Structures are given as C-alpha cells and as structure tokens.
C-alpha cells in the first residue's frame, strides 16, 4: 500500500493536518500568526545549514526554528513592536537561507521543493518522520490542553492555578518547530503558516468551545490536504499551493456561511 | 502561619521601582483590602504575591500547597477563542458537576452556563470570574477590583457574598479596590498603598489617619465622616 506515491502523499497530508490544525488554534488564539510565519521562514536557513553540515534536514530545521523562537522571545518588548521585529527576523532568515543555499550548488535544484513543498515525493522515511512528529505534537497538546488553554487565556490566572505560562509558551514553541519541520515537505516553508492559521480560522464561526474548534480545524485541514492533492493531480497544478488554495476556499465558504447566518 | 506574607518586598518593572518596602500578611478567615490611587502598584502587589512577577528585593512567602482563587482585574478574551461559561469554569481543571451547579447558583449565574463568556454583561462576567475562583476551593481569594461593572446594589450583594464565603470556608480574602466607601465596610483590615504602605489598620482607624487623607485628598472627608453611619440611598459624587 505504501508503495503507491499517492497513498504516501495522502498519509503525509493527513499527518501534518492532525498536528498543524490544533496547534494552529493556539497560534490564532495567542495572535502568533506572524510568529508562526517567522519560524517557518527560518526553516530555509535550517535546510541550508543542515545540508552544509550534513545533518538531517529535520534536525537542522528544528534547531534553527527554535533559535528563531528564542531570538524573538529575547528581543520582544525592547525597542521595536512585535510585528516589526518579526518582519525583520522572518525575512532575514529567509534571505540568509536562500543566500546560504546558493553556496551549495548541488541542492539548488531542490529549492522550489523546500519553498513550496513536494508532497508527491514523500518517501517511507519521510512518512515515518512526519507521523512521529505529528504524534509528539498531538500528544503534547492532548496532555497539556487545559494548562495551555489557561495560559493562553490569561497568564496571571494561570499562575494562580499553578500553571507556569512561560513553560506552556515554550512547549507551544517546540510544537511549532516540530510542525514546521514535518510540514516542510508537504507545503514548503512559504506556505506552512497557512496550514496553521486557515483551518483554525475556518473552524471558528462554528465552534462554541475550544475543543470543538480544534476538532473542526482538523477536519478542515484534512479536507484541504487530501482535496488539494486530488485537485493538483486533476488540474496538473503544484500540490503545496493547491492545498492552501483549497483551504482558502473552505475559509471563504465558512466566513460567508457565518455572515449569512448572522443576517438571518 | 499566614496564608501569604511579604517582607521588605521591592518590585521594579522596566527599571522603575513600583513597590518598595512592602511588609504584609493575610491570615485565614480575614478580609484585607488594598486601597490606593491608580498606578499605586496594587495589581503589581497582587501579582508579586501570586509569584507572577519577581521581587527585586525582599521575600514573599506562601503557605505550602496554598490554593489561590484569583479574579484578575481585566480578562480580555480574544474573539477568536470560543469559550462558554461552563468551559471557562473548568479551567485549569475540570470541576465536579454537582459542585459547579452549586457554585453557579451561589454567585447567581444559573442558566448562563451555555452562553459565551463574551456575551455576558459586566456584572455577570465578574460573577463568572468569582465562580471559577471559588471552584478550586481556595485557601486564599485574591480579587482585583472585583466589582467593576456592578451597580451599587450588585456591589453590596457581591461583598455580602464574599463575606459569607469567608465565614463558610474560612478562607482569607485579599482584594484590591480604589472604591473608598463600600469596601471599607466590607473589610477587616485596610492597607493603603502608594508605592509603599502609607497606613493600615481597621477601616475606622485608617479613616482617621492623616496619611489616609493625604493619599485620597480632602474630598473624601465628608464621605468618610459618614462611613460608620452610612445606610442605603446615600450617594457621593466620588462613586
């Protein structure tokens, strides 16, 4: 079964959807959309360094994404507003990554794959990494859901309840780095943030509580990845952007439906 | 031993000293009110006692395994986060159903459990915050301006409720207010704060202290003179 590239691609898409969608809810609730983007863009630098030092791409991306997160945490609240800071860091990381890649002539061919994903080229090994990473993220969210939620709601409320908001923030950052590392192959560095944010935003109008929102977001993400994959094959379009396009169409439908419901 | 105590506490935020030489304690069964003008460090002091901000000098001691029920001054719920009252009450830990029903009835928000937190009125919202704080069966209630959004009758009922809870559970209460009048009647002890502790003691005692008048101005005198005899229907311009 795993010999079929389409089966592998579908499973890869579902694996990423399972982890990215619920984590994406926290990204949306905490207004970390830009932060997600910066972490994802840093992935290109991670890829370049991993190839240069001949370590696994997964490890390279994880490390650079975490370093990016640490830098943001360190510099935030200083002289620049958060969005300015993230704008500087996200694009700088991307630019340095692209420059670094140009020093590695033998990987230049794969650049488009890293930027926009190459889900059809997912191998058994990749699939294993994707599902292992997704399992870690889902497990983390499952075990600490209530704590993460409390810390997201209000740091002082969390403190009073014996929850350390900084610890929870750190764990979310680690989860984000893992999702970036496993989603790189599926949608590419430039579009990862969309897989975090669009399913969560699509789910919001139809959820009354956080758990429902996360579950609906997973559903949306799975429809987007599997549907996008099929559409890309049908219309012979690039898969990563097609997946995101399908997610965006679902978002438009959800928002329209919500607006209609309010108007009635 | 006190539930929570501070000694020689100093806190600096962004290099600016906002609290200095604070020594206080809250014991089980007593209601202590922190009174002070805006920017006097009341919220910061609560947060320091919680452990949410670090002391730059001095110490904060909490009783081992102290359970704190906290009502923050502001709880901004992001519109992207869907949250019903029932779900909110289950944070950070799921509460027992029967107990939840009892507390909800106690604070007077029955029938609102399925509403979104953002759909509540100001008064209902404050009651929901209090309900959540009570569900953890706290040894110490910390309330930061808990009567915002309540009208005068609601405010009086709220303090009455706090008083009842204190008698039933024996918990200590530390609350913050800039409201001079109602709070004075509802507290056992008052601590006046303006970066440092200006004066403290029983409400009637504090009301006659010069430091108190220096802090809150001459305008308060009339109202405070009324304080021991105050009954329903008396309105002051300061409210």
Interface residues (C-beta under 8 A of the other chain):
Chain A: X28 X29 X30 X31 X146 X147 X149 X150 X152 X153 X154 X155 X156 X157 X158 X159 X160 X161 X162 X163 X200 X201 X204 X207 X208 X209 X210 X212 X213
Chain B: X47 X50 X51 X52 X68 X69 X70 X72 X75 X77 X78 X80 X81 X82 X83 X84 X87 X90 X91 X92 X93 X94 X114 X116 X136 X142
